[in-house]
Amino acid sequence: MPNRIPNTSGLDKSPWVNKPVKVYRLPEAIAPKVLEYAHKLDNGSYDRQAELDTAIDTLTQALTLPANTGGAIKKEIRKALDKLVELNSL
């Protein structure tokens, strides 16, 4: 028999903007990062451009480090940086 007078005390308003929501099981080790990313997507604050700019800046700074392996590290960093710049221009 259905409960015609449900006890809803203790139920808070959902923090999610987009509804309905779906529950997923995640490994505890990655759950906080996934939840953070999901909330950014949900409230519209995820900025792909800013993430790409950060990656490009990091790799650009890495190019200034001395290479101990005859430039192989810098060569690989340059390839990754070129790819990110290409993605950034799309």
N, C-alpha and C positions, 0 to 999 in steps of 0.2 A: 504494500500500500504506500503511495507517495506521501511524503511529508509535506503537508499543506502550510505549515508554519516553520520554515527552516530557520535554524539558528545561524545568522550571518555575522554575529559579532566576532570581531577579530579578523574579518576579511578586509584587507586594505584595497584601495583602488589600484589597479594594475599600472605599473610604470611604463608600459609599452604604449606607443602612439598608434602603431598599426595593429589592428585586431582582425580576426581572432589570432590567438597565439597557439603554438604547438610546442610540446615538451620533448626534449631530446636528452638522451643519456650521453655524457661525455666523460673521458678520463679526467680525474681530478687535476692532473698536472697541467692540462691545457684549458680547463673550464674558465678560469678568470679571464684569460686573453680572448677566448671565443665570445664570452659574455660582453666584454668591453667593446669588441668589434661589432657585435650585434646591436648594442645600444647606440653606437655611433651611426650605424646604418639606419636604425629605427628613427632616430630624431633628426636625421639629415645632416649631421656634423662631420661625416666621413669626407675627407678631402684627398682624393687620389693625387691631385696635382702637388699638394704639400708633401705627401709621402715620396713621390718621385723626386721632387726638389731636394729633399733631405738625403735620399740615396745618392743622387748625383753629387751633392756637396761632399758627402763622406768619401766617395770614391775619388773625387778631385783632390781632396786633402791627402788621401793615401798615396797619390802619385808623387807627392813631395818627399815621401819617406825614402831613405837609402835602400837600394836593392842589394841583397847579399848573394843573390843567385844569378848574377850576370844579366839582370834586367827581365828575367822570366816573370817575376811577380808583377812588375809594371806592365808588361805586355798583356797579361791576363786581366789586370785591372782596367787597362785601356779598352780591351774588347768589351768588358762588362759595361764600362762607362759609355762607350759608343752605342751599345744596344739600348741602354736606358735613355740616352739622348734621343735616339730614334723613336722609342716608344713615347717619349715626352712630346715629340713634335706631331704625333698623330691627332 
